[in-house]
């Protein structure tokens, strides 16, 4: 960690001003490069912001980071190879030792820590340096607002995965700057709120001119609502979610299947508020989710041109859907081969006769294993369900709470939720609706951990591949990477992992 922050900002920003021939980086602290030779122009400001967004790419273009948490949940299971089953079996340790061919960050929570702090470091440079650049005022303010949003998002990602974490509010100009103690989770959320409050004042509202994959004022408000939900700040979660719903800037798509139709992604931005924007024409932007979720051996006509058969849904999860629920069509128990033949469920995977395919990330025009798919990070449907849960926790299952959950159910082709439910039963119904609506989007495990229900839910989510799954209380949060603790004497391990 003592080297990490100075190197990460170098990697993220110096590449903007270096030629592609730069091959080797030494171990010196490069604060002089950042402060002396950069942040002079509007172009520098834009390049620095692009670097701050770079961790979105790091976290969402690879299945282990998008789905790593889902592998720990009760919806999806992963082919038990190259260490991906560490999430499913909770077999990671404080050292995150895993398959050496992939490294500690590739198939473990360690990457979440490193990529989020890399993003925070890059955002901190933007927040500190861009305000002094002479450029068009509104765009300068928006750039700082986007960086504040990103800093909040990365801190949110860290605290929901690790609990108490280091809050970083300034760039590292020396190695000693990196030696910071953890802050309590409650203080992390206070800082997230503060960053988002400021970001909201600087960001423009969403419009047709909003750059794809970038934040807007409403996206920042939406993240505020979700962070408040996790902080159990129900009043704020309700207020902020309703601000987005009532803003008129976004709307639910009429057909839930269109949200994940790769050929309708521009239209889907009316609901898909903030996403990793896949683009297989750019090497670094294509997503491998299509390849992981499709059948093995590139055998499908529709899933993509190169698929591996690595990620599937549990049969029990598929069976939990009402057969008329349109969202169940985003999974399948058969597929059509390139020869036009229907392949039955028993032949989908060699690991079990009950493999269920995930269809949210199909791209039949993929470039090899790289798809164009946008990976949702924040959807309007999520805000409706946050509003329903927050309202119920504040006031019980009111007519208003029913209104919000029924908007999502009706869109899926389901009848209104049964009236007369108790408060607890209604909240459980919202959590179940979240499971059906947001599956394979990296949300379910965190719903189970924030409600502390994972210890009772997970042991039931088993199959022939994972016949026994026994999480412990300590698995609610990941351990702080041991390498970071060794490098930073102020950093303490999470209590359950000592």
N, C-alpha and C positions, 0 to 999 in steps of 0.2 A: 504494500500500500504506500510505503514511503516513496516509491518510484512511480506508482501507478498514475497519479493525477497529472503529473508533468508530462508523462509519455502519452497519455490518452489525448490530451489537448493537442499535442504535437501531431499525432496520427490523424486527428480529425480535421485540423486546420492547416497545418503546414503543407499537407497534400494539395491544398487549394493553390498554393503558390509555388510548389515544387513541380518539376516535370515528372512524367511517368517513369523516367529513368531512375528516380530515387529508389534505391533498393535497401539501404541499410541505415538504421537509426541508432545512434549511440546512446549512452545512458545519462547524459548531462541534463540538467534542468534547463528548459528552453523558454523561461518566462520572457527573456529579452526578445526572442523571435515574435512572441505573441504581442508584447506591448510596444515594441519599437517599429517593427516592420509591417504591422497589421492594423486594422481598424482605422483606416485613413479615409475610406470612401464608402459610398452607398453600396458598391459592389462587394467591398469587404464585409459590410454588415450582412448582406444577403448570404454570402458564402459562410459566414460564421453561424447564421441561423440554420442553414442547410446542415452544417455539421452537428448542431444541437438536435436536429431531427434524425440524425444518423442512427441513434440508438433505437428508434422505432423500427428501422430496417433490421438492425441486429436482433431485436426481440421477436419480430413477427414474420420474418421471411423463412424461418425454419420451424418445423413441427415441434421439436422438443421444447421450445420456449413458448409457442402459442398453446400447445396442448399439454405441456409438462404437468401443469396443475390438473388438467382433465384426466390424465393417466392415473392420478391419485383419487379421482372421484368415482361415481357410480354410473356414469354414462358410457364411457369409452374404455377400451383396453388396447394395449399396444403389443405388437409382436415382441417377444422377450429376447431381443438381441442388442448388442453393443451397449448394454447398460441402461436402455430406456426403461427397463422394468424397475429401476431404482425408485421411480415415482410410485409405481403401482404397488410395490412391496415395501415401500418406506425403508429401503435398505441403504440409503445414503448415510454418511457419517460426517463428523465435523471437518474431516480432511477432504471430503468429496473425492475420495480416490475412486477411480473408475477405469474404463477401458483406455489404456494409454494411447492407443491409436487415434482416439478422438479427443483426448485431453479432458481436463476437469470441467472446463466451461461448456463443452459442446453438448453433454448429455446430463447435466446436473444443475441444481439451483445456483451454483457458483456463477454461472453466466448472468443470471438475473442481477446479482450484486454488481458485477463488474460493468455490465452494459448500462445499468441505471446510473451508476456513479460517473461513468464516462459521459452520459447525457447531461447529468447535473453540472459537471465541470464545464462542458461546452456552453450550456445555458448561462452559467454564472459569468463567463467571459462576455457574452452578449449583453447581459444585464448591466455589467459594470462599464463596458467600453462603448457600446453603441450610442448611448445618450449624448456623448460629446462629439459625434460625427456630424459634420455639416451635410445635411441632405433634406429631402422633403419631409416636413414635420410629421404628417399623418402616417407615412410609411415607417418612419423611424419609431414612432410610438407603437405601431402595430408589431414591429419586429421585437421590441422589448416585451410587449404583451404576449407574443407567442412564446418567447423564451421563459417568461414567468409561468405560463401554462405548462410548458414542458417540464420545468423544474417541479411543479406541483404533481404532474403525472408520474414522474420518475420517483418522487418521494412516496407517493401513494402506492405505486407498485412495490416499492421496498417494504413499506410498513405492513402491507397486507400479506407479504411473504415472510418477513423476518421479525415483525413486532417492533420492538424498540430498535431504532437505527440512528445512524449519524445524520444530523441535519447539516447540510453544507450550503452556505449562503454567499460564499465568495470564492473566486478562483484560487487555485494553489499557485503561489508565486515562489514558494520554497518548499523543501521537503517537510519541514516542520509544520507547515500549514495543514498537512494531511493528517496530523496526529490529533484527532478529535474524538471525544467520548460520545457514546450513544446518548440519545434523548428518549424520554418516555414516549410511548405511542401517542398519548394525548397531546403532547407538545408537537409531535410531528403533524398531527391533524390541524393544530392551531396554525402552524406554518403553511400548510397546504391552503387553508382558508385565506390566510393573508396574501399569499401569492395570487390566488385566484381572484380575490377582491381587486387587487391592483391590475391584474390582467384584464378583467372585465371592463375597467375604465379605459383601457388602451386599445382593445381589439375592436375591429368593425364587426357589424352584424353579418351573418351569412348572406351571400348573394351569389348570383350566377358567376360573378367575377372572382369569387374566393378560389384560391389555388387549391387544386386537388391534394388531399392528404394534409391540409393545413388547418389550424384551429380557427375558430370564429368566437365572437362573444358568447353565442348560445352554446357552443361546445364547452367553453370554460364554465358556464353556468351548469351544464349537464354533469361535468366532472365534479363540480362542487356538490351537486345533489348525491352523486354516488359515493363520494368521500364521506359525506354526512351520514349516509345510510350505514357505512361501515363503522363510523364513529358513534353510532346509535344516537345521533342528534336528529331525532325524528322531525322536529319542527323545521329545521333547516332543509332536511332532505325533501320534505313536502313542498316548502316554499320554492326551492330552486327547481325542482322537477316541474312544477306547474309553470314557472317562468318560461321554461323551454316549450312545454306543451302548448301554452297559450301565446307564444311569440308569433305564430303564424309563419315561421321560417321553415318549418319541417312538417311533414305529415306521414302517416303510415301508408305504405304502398297497399293498394287494393288487394293484390295477390301476394301472399307471403313468399311464394316460390320465386317471385321476381326479385326479391331482395338478394338472392344468391345466384341469379342468372348472370353469368359472366358477360353476356352480350347486352345486358341492360344496366350496367353499373352506373352509367351517367344518370339515368332515371332514378336509380336506387339511392342516390345521394339525398333525395328528399327525406329518407328515413335513416340511412347509414351516415350518421353525422360526422364521424371521425373514424378513419380506417387506415390500415397499411394498404397503400395503393400498389397492387401487383402490376408488373409490366414486364412481360417476358422478352421484350425487345431490348431491355437493358439488363445486363448480366446480374447486377446487384439487386434488382428489384423484383425479379420473378419469385413466386412463392412455391415451395415444394409441397405444400399441403395437398395439392391435387395428386401428386405422385404417391404420397403416403396413404391417402384415403382410398385410392382406386384399387382394383383387383391386382393380384400378383401377375407378374410376367407380361405386362403391357397387353393384356388380353381383352380389353374392353373397347367398344366402339365409341362410347360417350364420355368416359371419365377423363381420358387424356392419352397422349401419345407414348408416355412412359410412366407406368405406375408400378408400385412395389408391393401393395397389399400389406401394409404395416399397421394401420390403425382401423379399428372396427368399433361398432357399438355393441354393448351387451344385449343379448336377446331379451332379457327382462326389461330393459329400458325401452326397446322397441315395442314390446308387448304392453307397456304402461300407457301408450297412446290409445285414445279412442280411434277405431279404424277410419272414422270420417274426418279426423283431424288432418288438415292439409299439410301440417308440418311433418307428419309421418312420411310423406312423400319425399322428404329430404333424407331419407334412408331407404335401403332396399335389401331384400333377401334373395334377389336374383340380379343378373346383369346380362347384357347382350354382348356376345363375343364379336371380334372383328369379322368373323365368318357369318354373323347374323343369327347365331344360335343362342337360345336362352340357357344360361348356365345356372343350375339350381343352387340353393343355399349350401348344400353339403359339399359343393366343390369350390366355394368362394375362397376358403382358406384351408390349408392342410392342418391347422392347429385345432379346429373344432368344426363340427357340422352345423353350428349355429352362429356363424359369422354374419354380421349385419353391416352392410356397406353404408358409408356416410357420403351424402351427395351435395353438401353445401359448397364444396370447392372443386367442382368438375370444370374442366376446360378441354373440350375435344380438339381444340386447335392449339394445344400447348406446344411449346418448343422443348422437346424432350420431356424432362421431368419438371420443367418450370412453367407454371401457369400464370395467367393474367389476373387471377382472383384478387379481389379486395378482401382483406381480413378485418371484420368489424372490431373496433375498439370501443365505440360508444354508439348505440342505436336508440332511436326514439322509442321503440318498443320497451327498451330497458327503462326509460324515464317514466312511462306509463305504469310499469310494475313497481318502480320505486315509489311513485305517488300513491299507489294502492296500499303498499306495505306501510309506508310512513303514516298515512291517514288512519289505517287500522290500529297501528300501535299507539297513536295519539287519542283516537276517538272511537275505537272499535270498528266493526264492519258496517260503516255508514253507507248510505246510498251513494255518496261520492266515491267511497272506496270500491264499491261494486262497479261503478261506472268505469273506472280506470281498468280494472282487470277484465271486465266484459268487452272492452274495446279490443283487447288482444285476443280473447277467446273468439269473439265473433269474426274477426279477420281470419282466424284459423278454421272457420266453418263450424264452430261449436256453439251450443246454446249458452245463455247466460248462466253464470254460476248459481248454484242453489242458494236461495235466500234463507235467512234465519240461522246462519252459522254462528257459533261462538267466536269470540275474538281469536282464540288460539287456533281454532279450526280454519278460520278465514286466513290467518297469516300462513298457516301450513299450505293452504290452497294457493296462495300467492307464490310461495317458494316452489311449489310443484309446477306452477305455471311458468316460473322463471326457468325451471329445468327443461321443460318442453320447448319454450320459445328460444332460449339462448344456448342450447346444447352445442357442443363442439366450437364454442366461441371463448373458451377459457374462463368461464364464470362459475361453474357449478361447485368446484372444490372450495372456492372462497365463500360461497353461500353456506356451505356446510361448516366451514371453520368459523365464520363470523357468528353463526348461530350455535356453535359448539355442539353440533349434532353428528359430526363425522364419525365418532366412536361407535354409534349405534347403526348408522346407515351403511358404512363401508363393508363390514363383515358379511352383509347380505349380497353385496355386489361381487359375485364370483361366477366362474365358469370352469370348463375343463382346462383352460390355460392357466387360470389363477384360482385354484380350488380353495385356497385359504388366504385371507387378507386380514391382518390384525394390526391396524394402526394403534399407536399409543398416544397418550395425552400430549407428549412432547412434539408430536408431528403436526400439531396445529400451526407451528411456525418452523421454518427451516433453521438449522444452526448457522451462526455466523461463520463464514469460511475461516478455517484455522490459519491459512496463510495470512489473512488480513489481521488476525489477532497477534500473530507472531511479529508482524511488521509494525503494529501500532500498540504500544503498551497501554494506551488509554482505552482500548476497545475490549470489552468484556463479552464472554460467551453468553448466550441466552441461558437463563437459569436452569431450564429443563435439560439442557445439553451439557452441563458441566460434569 
